[in-house]
Amino acid sequence: MNKLLLVLTGVLALGSTLYLLSNQSSNLRLNIENDITIQWKLFKSRFNKRYADPITESYRLQVFASNYLRVLSDVTGTFGVTQFFDLTEEEFAATYLTLRVQRNVNATVSSPSTPKGQYDVNWVTRGKVSAVKDQGQCGSCWAFSTTGSVESALIIAGYANQTIDLSEQQLVDCSATNYGCGGGWMDNAFEYIEESPLTTNSNYPYVAVDQACNSTEIYGVLYSLSNYTDVESGNTVQLKQYLQQQPLSIAVDASYWYLYNSGIFSNCGQNLNHGVLLVGFNSTEGSWLVKNSWGTSWGEQGYIRLADGNTCGLANAASYPTVVPPITSY
């Protein structure tokens, strides 16, 4: 973004912020302005934010102020300052909400073996979920959702332990039916893994940019699938049944997740734009537990709780892989 555009956009952002503040009493407005100043300093320190020049920083401050006012007006108690608060909604979406949804004809469709009944499960506390990762400024959520579900399936099957760390970069670089940092789809990634087993992140490290596929880094213990299964779209009961067996890759509307801090979230629509991992359900509090790929400083140590039901469209495009014993390649 050039400096002139930054200035013009900053003026608009400032005008919008000042308009909102102008509706407050003078004392309250002063308190809010002071609060924003303090929170801005804390934000830059906590997330190690650095800007190229004063013009850029001034603009980012106005974006931050606009987002912070949304926190102050939140009645749900789920909003809070995140690492994305110096981004506009449009900037956030362009980088992080890049899922390309499609339902593939090659997916297995079957009925869950778990009977209807009690659906409470938490795969995190069971030790069957790998560590939270950070996709960085790359639209690779689909790759992290894919590896997350494969990693959990491998742990549950006894083929790996909780420290397993599969290579998202291999998917970004080598899954030709996806678009790398420009977005992708979990089912396409599952199909790639069926044909081309995944190596680990230590062999093929994540760099958060598109690269040419490097087959020389795909070696050692390799992990593959026999197939994958799509869950009936919109069927939350079936989704809960499948969740008893293993975590699932799901697509969600994460348009306002950049505002999420903690609690049970429900401020979303059905525009599927982000890939994540469904890892639990709690009937007592009426919530799903979802693992994200924005690092542990976001949300509840990298997780978000969503209200029971088809919140954020989480049941509209769910799938899970069936793993096979790993092989070794030299």
Secondary structure, 3 states (H helix, E strand, C coil): CCHHHHHHHHHHHHHHHHHHHHCCCHHHHHHHHHHHHHHHHHHHHHCCCCCCCHHHHHHHHHHHHHHHHHHHCCCCCCECCCCCCCCCHHHHHHHHCCCCCCCCCCCECCCCCCCCCCCCEECCCCCCCCCCCECCCCCCHHHHHHHHHHHHHHHHHCCCCCCCCECHHHHHHHCCCCCHHHCCCHHHHHHHHHHCCECECCCCCCCCCCCCCCHHHCCEEEECEEEEEECCCCCHHHHHHHHCCCCEEEEECCCCHHHECCCEECCCCCCCCEEEEEEEEECCCCEEEEECCECCCCCECCEEEEECCCHHHCCCCCEEEEECCCEEEC
